[in-house]
Each structure stands twice: as structure tokens, then as C-alpha cells.
Amino acid sequence: MNSKIEIAKMIGLATIKLTLSATIPFIITSYLPPEYQVLLTLLMTISLGFYLIFLLIKGFCKFLEKIYSGIVTQPEKKKGTFKRAFYGLAKYLCRLLVVYILFVYSIFTVMSIHVS
């Protein structure tokens, strides 16, 4: 029950972060001339893409590390190893989802600015 509450809190915080981090930069770019809007939004999209790849690699490495430490270095605690590892993976997947939504949103923003 406790882990369900923590996951709900994490999703709520991710939603707040998504809202703040998506609106503030795009409000700032709306006051710039169109050529700078495209450039700034394109840079934000590229940086989000790299951050997305970084989070994916980091989450997968943490997942493997928890499984390795649970099976090899602490065999007496083998029972909850996969549960802890999947919980850690779920945390990183939530972050990854937020960054992915921002990434897609910024791509559509670049396309809409470029078209208009």
C-alpha cells in the first residue's frame, strides 16, 4: 500500500514538473522574433532528446545494478530483489515519460512555429 502512495506522489510531482517546465520556456520564446523562436525551441528539443537518452541508459544501468547486487553480492536478500529493482525501474520510467512528453511537445512546437 505504501508503494502505491509513493508512486501516486511521484506521478503527481511529475505532472507538476511537466506543466512548469513545458510552459515557462515556451512563454519566454513567444516574445522572441520567429527566427529566434525556432532556434531556441530546436535547441530545447535537442537537449531534451539527449536527456531522454541519458535517462534511459541510467535507468537501465540502475536496474541491472540492483539485480546484480541482490543476486550476487547479497544472496540472503534474494527474495525482494526483483521487487526493488522493478520499483526503481518504475521511478525512472516515470521520469522518462515526462521527458518524452516534453520532447514530443517541443517537436510539435518547432513544427508549428516553422509552418506559421
DRENZA-803124 format. One record per residue (C-alpha): y, x, z; residue number from 1; residue in three letters. Coordinates in steps of 0.25 Angstrom, whole numbers, padded with zeros to 4 digits. Layout:
<atoms>
@Y Y; X X; Z Z; pos NUM; code ALA
...
</atoms>
This chain:
<atoms>
@Y 0000; X 0000; Z 0000; pos 1; code MET
@Y 0009; X 0011; Z 0003; pos 2; code ASN
@Y 0008; X 0018; Z -0010; pos 3; code SER
@Y 0011; X 0005; Z -0017; pos 4; code LYS
@Y 0024; X 0004; Z -0010; pos 5; code ILE
@Y 0027; X 0019; Z -0013; pos 6; code GLU
@Y 0024; X 0016; Z -0028; pos 7; code ILE
@Y 0033; X 0004; Z -0028; pos 8; code ALA
@Y 0044; X 0012; Z -0021; pos 9; code LYS
@Y 0042; X 0023; Z -0032; pos 10; code MET
@Y 0043; X 0013; Z -0043; pos 11; code ILE
@Y 0056; X 0007; Z -0037; pos 12; code GLY
@Y 0062; X 0020; Z -0036; pos 13; code LEU
@Y 0058; X 0024; Z -0050; pos 14; code ALA
@Y 0065; X 0011; Z -0055; pos 15; code THR
@Y 0078; X 0014; Z -0047; pos 16; code ILE
@Y 0078; X 0029; Z -0053; pos 17; code LYS
@Y 0075; X 0023; Z -0067; pos 18; code LEU
@Y 0087; X 0014; Z -0066; pos 19; code THR
@Y 0096; X 0024; Z -0061; pos 20; code LEU
@Y 0092; X 0036; Z -0070; pos 21; code SER
@Y 0092; X 0027; Z -0082; pos 22; code ALA
@Y 0105; X 0020; Z -0080; pos 23; code THR
@Y 0114; X 0031; Z -0075; pos 24; code ILE
@Y 0113; X 0041; Z -0087; pos 25; code PRO
@Y 0114; X 0030; Z -0097; pos 26; code PHE
@Y 0126; X 0024; Z -0091; pos 27; code ILE
@Y 0132; X 0038; Z -0092; pos 28; code ILE
@Y 0128; X 0040; Z -0106; pos 29; code THR
@Y 0134; X 0027; Z -0110; pos 30; code SER
@Y 0148; X 0032; Z -0108; pos 31; code TYR
@Y 0146; X 0044; Z -0117; pos 32; code LEU
@Y 0148; X 0044; Z -0132; pos 33; code PRO
@Y 0136; X 0040; Z -0141; pos 34; code PRO
@Y 0132; X 0055; Z -0145; pos 35; code GLU
@Y 0132; X 0059; Z -0131; pos 36; code TYR
@Y 0124; X 0047; Z -0126; pos 37; code GLN
@Y 0113; X 0051; Z -0136; pos 38; code VAL
@Y 0113; X 0065; Z -0132; pos 39; code LEU
@Y 0113; X 0062; Z -0117; pos 40; code LEU
@Y 0103; X 0052; Z -0118; pos 41; code THR
@Y 0094; X 0060; Z -0126; pos 42; code LEU
@Y 0095; X 0072; Z -0116; pos 43; code LEU
@Y 0091; X 0062; Z -0105; pos 44; code MET
@Y 0079; X 0057; Z -0113; pos 45; code THR
@Y 0074; X 0071; Z -0116; pos 46; code ILE
@Y 0076; X 0075; Z -0101; pos 47; code SER
@Y 0068; X 0062; Z -0097; pos 48; code LEU
@Y 0057; X 0066; Z -0107; pos 49; code GLY
@Y 0056; X 0080; Z -0101; pos 50; code PHE
@Y 0056; X 0074; Z -0087; pos 51; code TYR
@Y 0045; X 0064; Z -0091; pos 52; code LEU
@Y 0036; X 0075; Z -0096; pos 53; code ILE
@Y 0039; X 0083; Z -0083; pos 54; code PHE
@Y 0035; X 0071; Z -0074; pos 55; code LEU
@Y 0023; X 0068; Z -0082; pos 56; code LEU
@Y 0018; X 0083; Z -0080; pos 57; code ILE
@Y 0022; X 0084; Z -0066; pos 58; code LYS
@Y 0015; X 0071; Z -0062; pos 59; code GLY
@Y 0002; X 0075; Z -0069; pos 60; code PHE
@Y 0002; X 0088; Z -0062; pos 61; code CYS
@Y 0005; X 0082; Z -0049; pos 62; code LYS
@Y -0007; X 0072; Z -0051; pos 63; code PHE
@Y -0016; X 0083; Z -0055; pos 64; code LEU
@Y -0012; X 0092; Z -0043; pos 65; code GLU
@Y -0014; X 0080; Z -0033; pos 66; code LYS
@Y -0028; X 0078; Z -0039; pos 67; code ILE
@Y -0031; X 0093; Z -0039; pos 68; code TYR
@Y -0026; X 0095; Z -0024; pos 69; code SER
@Y -0034; X 0083; Z -0020; pos 70; code GLY
@Y -0047; X 0087; Z -0026; pos 71; code ILE
@Y -0047; X 0102; Z -0026; pos 72; code VAL
@Y -0039; X 0106; Z -0014; pos 73; code THR
@Y -0041; X 0094; Z -0005; pos 74; code GLN
@Y -0055; X 0089; Z -0007; pos 75; code PRO
@Y -0055; X 0082; Z 0006; pos 76; code GLU
@Y -0044; X 0073; Z 0002; pos 77; code LYS
@Y -0050; X 0069; Z -0011; pos 78; code LYS
@Y -0050; X 0054; Z -0008; pos 79; code LYS
@Y -0035; X 0051; Z -0011; pos 80; code GLY
@Y -0033; X 0062; Z -0021; pos 81; code THR
@Y -0032; X 0053; Z -0033; pos 82; code PHE
@Y -0024; X 0042; Z -0026; pos 83; code LYS
@Y -0014; X 0052; Z -0022; pos 84; code ARG
@Y -0014; X 0059; Z -0036; pos 85; code ALA
@Y -0012; X 0045; Z -0043; pos 86; code PHE
@Y -0001; X 0041; Z -0033; pos 87; code TYR
@Y 0006; X 0054; Z -0037; pos 88; code GLY
@Y 0004; X 0051; Z -0052; pos 89; code LEU
@Y 0009; X 0037; Z -0050; pos 90; code ALA
@Y 0022; X 0043; Z -0044; pos 91; code LYS
@Y 0024; X 0052; Z -0056; pos 92; code TYR
@Y 0021; X 0041; Z -0066; pos 93; code LEU
@Y 0032; X 0032; Z -0060; pos 94; code CYS
@Y 0042; X 0043; Z -0061; pos 95; code ARG
@Y 0037; X 0046; Z -0075; pos 96; code LEU
@Y 0038; X 0031; Z -0079; pos 97; code LEU
@Y 0053; X 0031; Z -0074; pos 98; code VAL
@Y 0056; X 0043; Z -0082; pos 99; code VAL
@Y 0048; X 0038; Z -0094; pos 100; code TYR
@Y 0056; X 0025; Z -0094; pos 101; code ILE
@Y 0069; X 0033; Z -0093; pos 102; code LEU
@Y 0065; X 0041; Z -0105; pos 103; code PHE
@Y 0062; X 0029; Z -0113; pos 104; code VAL
@Y 0075; X 0023; Z -0109; pos 105; code TYR
@Y 0083; X 0035; Z -0113; pos 106; code SER
@Y 0076; X 0036; Z -0126; pos 107; code ILE
@Y 0079; X 0022; Z -0129; pos 108; code PHE
@Y 0094; X 0024; Z -0125; pos 109; code THR
@Y 0095; X 0036; Z -0134; pos 110; code VAL
@Y 0089; X 0028; Z -0146; pos 111; code MET
@Y 0099; X 0016; Z -0143; pos 112; code SER
@Y 0111; X 0026; Z -0142; pos 113; code ILE
@Y 0107; X 0033; Z -0155; pos 114; code HIS
@Y 0105; X 0020; Z -0162; pos 115; code VAL
@Y 0118; X 0014; Z -0158; pos 116; code SER
</atoms>
